[in-house]
């Protein structure tokens, strides 16, 4: 991987909290990554945090309900072309 020039990072100058030096250094390093690398890093951070933050049971229940609703209303679905025509007709 070729080194990427560091981008300037705006650090808060006035806030109710201070950003630790290690966090500031991390932000500078993160901003030097490409967008793809930043997204990969976010994924790794999320994977690291996820076991510590399990979703509550109501999340699963809500998702299951929404999936069931979507399956039950599939017969009411329409194509994008038809939806677009209706929207354009209103304009």
Secondary structure, DSSP 8 states (H G I E B T S, - for coil): ------------SS-SS---HHHHHHHHHHHTS-HHHHHHHHHHHHHHHHTTS---HHHHHHHHHHHHHHHHTGGG---HHHHHHHHHHH-
